[in-house]
Amino acid sequence: MPDDYRIRKILESLEDDPAKSFRELANLVNLSSSRLGHLFKLQMGVDLSHFLANERLEKAAELLRQTELSIKEIAVRVGYHHSSSFDRGFQNKFGVPPADFRRRNRP
């Protein structure tokens, strides 16, 4: 499987399910986790773990704006198993806690 195809497959998979783990993504493209991390950095110029965190938080922001799901449900849906990690990561990225973000960004 060519490397660019593997990266495309990962990106498409994350669009469908941002909660996929590093290991699930590696299995998807038949690579070890370490090889996938190396390949992703080489092809995309960013660590896969940073990319995953960013994608998950962007998806969470979208869900906060567009759904009535609870913040805990959103955290789980985008791949966070601990709400404290989600809250901390969200606030670091967007500058406000998820609940404040939702209040400020609802139509």
Kinemage of the C-alpha trace (Angstrom):
@kinemage 1
@onewidth
@group {chain A} dominant
@subgroup {mainchain}
@vectorlist {calphas} color= white
{ca met a 1} P 0.000 0.000 0.000
{ca pro a 2} L 1.605 3.345 -1.018
{ca asp a 3} L 2.330 5.816 1.776
{ca asp a 4} L 0.138 8.607 0.366
{ca tyr a 5} L -2.772 6.166 0.153
{ca arg a 6} L -2.240 5.188 3.788
{ca ile a 7} L -2.318 8.827 4.892
{ca arg a 8} L -5.484 9.509 2.845
{ca lys a 9} L -7.120 6.447 4.365
{ca ile a 10} L -6.280 7.656 7.881
{ca leu a 11} L -7.613 11.158 7.202
{ca glu a 12} L -10.859 9.771 5.781
{ca ser a 13} L -11.233 7.414 8.708
{ca leu a 14} L -10.795 10.274 11.184
{ca glu a 15} L -13.494 12.303 9.426
{ca asp a 16} L -15.910 9.447 10.061
{ca asp a 17} L -14.725 8.697 13.586
{ca pro a 18} L -12.361 11.121 15.339
{ca ala a 19} L -12.287 8.844 18.396
{ca lys a 20} L -10.163 6.211 16.641
{ca ser a 21} L -7.041 5.413 18.591
{ca phe a 22} L -3.492 5.535 17.325
{ca arg a 23} L -3.452 1.731 17.382
{ca glu a 24} L -6.715 1.436 15.433
{ca leu a 25} L -5.344 3.768 12.786
{ca ala a 26} L -2.105 1.783 12.565
{ca asn a 27} L -4.069 -1.446 12.158
{ca leu a 28} L -6.221 0.176 9.479
{ca val a 29} L -3.173 0.720 7.276
{ca asn a 30} L -1.222 -2.373 8.352
{ca leu a 31} L 1.604 -0.562 10.122
{ca ser a 32} L 3.011 -0.583 13.614
{ca ser a 33} L 2.095 2.434 15.717
{ca ser a 34} L 5.682 3.680 15.678
{ca arg a 35} L 5.983 3.297 11.892
{ca leu a 36} L 2.681 5.089 11.393
{ca gly a 37} L 3.824 7.942 13.623
{ca his a 38} L 7.048 8.279 11.651
{ca leu a 39} L 5.280 8.100 8.282
{ca phe a 40} L 2.610 10.605 9.307
{ca lys a 41} L 5.206 13.110 10.520
{ca leu a 42} L 7.178 12.669 7.315
{ca gln a 43} L 4.140 13.091 5.042
{ca met a 44} L 2.157 15.713 6.975
{ca gly a 45} L 4.857 17.593 8.891
{ca val a 46} L 3.106 17.190 12.238
{ca asp a 47} L 3.035 14.501 14.916
{ca leu a 48} L 0.030 12.228 14.595
{ca ser a 49} L -0.758 12.618 18.293
{ca his a 50} L -0.942 16.423 17.919
{ca phe a 51} L -2.992 16.049 14.754
{ca leu a 52} L -5.420 13.677 16.486
{ca ala a 53} L -5.864 16.024 19.449
{ca asn a 54} L -6.533 18.965 17.151
{ca glu a 55} L -9.014 17.035 15.002
{ca arg a 56} L -10.872 15.773 18.069
{ca leu a 57} L -11.149 19.239 19.578
{ca glu a 58} L -12.311 20.758 16.274
{ca lys a 59} L -14.985 18.071 16.005
{ca ala a 60} L -15.986 18.719 19.626
{ca ala a 61} L -16.368 22.438 18.873
{ca glu a 62} L -18.586 21.574 15.908
{ca leu a 63} L -20.738 19.292 18.065
{ca leu a 64} L -21.009 21.942 20.794
{ca arg a 65} L -22.276 24.452 18.220
{ca gln a 66} L -24.636 22.129 16.371
{ca thr a 67} L -26.045 19.577 18.818
{ca glu a 68} L -27.696 19.277 22.188
{ca leu a 69} L -25.411 16.424 23.255
{ca ser a 70} L -24.011 16.798 26.743
{ca ile a 71} L -20.405 17.871 27.064
{ca lys a 72} L -19.553 14.459 28.509
{ca glu a 73} L -21.188 12.708 25.520
{ca ile a 74} L -19.242 14.921 23.125
{ca ala a 75} L -15.980 14.213 24.942
{ca val a 76} L -16.523 10.462 24.626
{ca arg a 77} L -17.703 10.730 21.023
{ca val a 78} L -14.481 12.472 19.982
{ca gly a 79} L -12.210 10.091 21.873
{ca tyr a 80} L -11.689 11.471 25.374
{ca his a 81} L -12.274 9.012 28.199
{ca his a 82} L -11.696 11.528 30.988
{ca ser a 83} L -13.694 14.728 31.052
{ca ser a 84} L -10.879 16.554 32.846
{ca ser a 85} L -8.507 15.858 29.936
{ca phe a 86} L -11.135 17.017 27.486
{ca asp a 87} L -11.877 20.199 29.440
{ca arg a 88} L -8.170 21.037 29.769
{ca gly a 89} L -7.406 20.382 26.095
{ca phe a 90} L -10.470 22.294 24.951
{ca gln a 91} L -9.655 25.315 27.076
{ca asn a 92} L -6.025 25.281 25.913
{ca lys a 93} L -7.127 25.298 22.265
{ca phe a 94} L -10.120 27.652 22.385
{ca gly a 95} L -9.392 29.759 25.464
{ca val a 96} L -12.671 28.930 27.203
{ca pro a 97} L -14.211 25.840 28.800
{ca pro a 98} L -16.572 23.798 26.602
{ca ala a 99} L -19.729 25.081 28.366
{ca asp a 100} L -18.729 28.713 27.796
{ca phe a 101} L -17.831 27.956 24.179
{ca arg a 102} L -21.284 26.451 23.638
{ca arg a 103} L -23.048 29.477 25.178
{ca arg a 104} L -21.039 31.911 23.056
{ca asn a 105} L -21.369 30.015 19.789
{ca arg a 106} L -24.988 28.930 19.665
{ca pro a 107} L -27.239 30.552 17.061
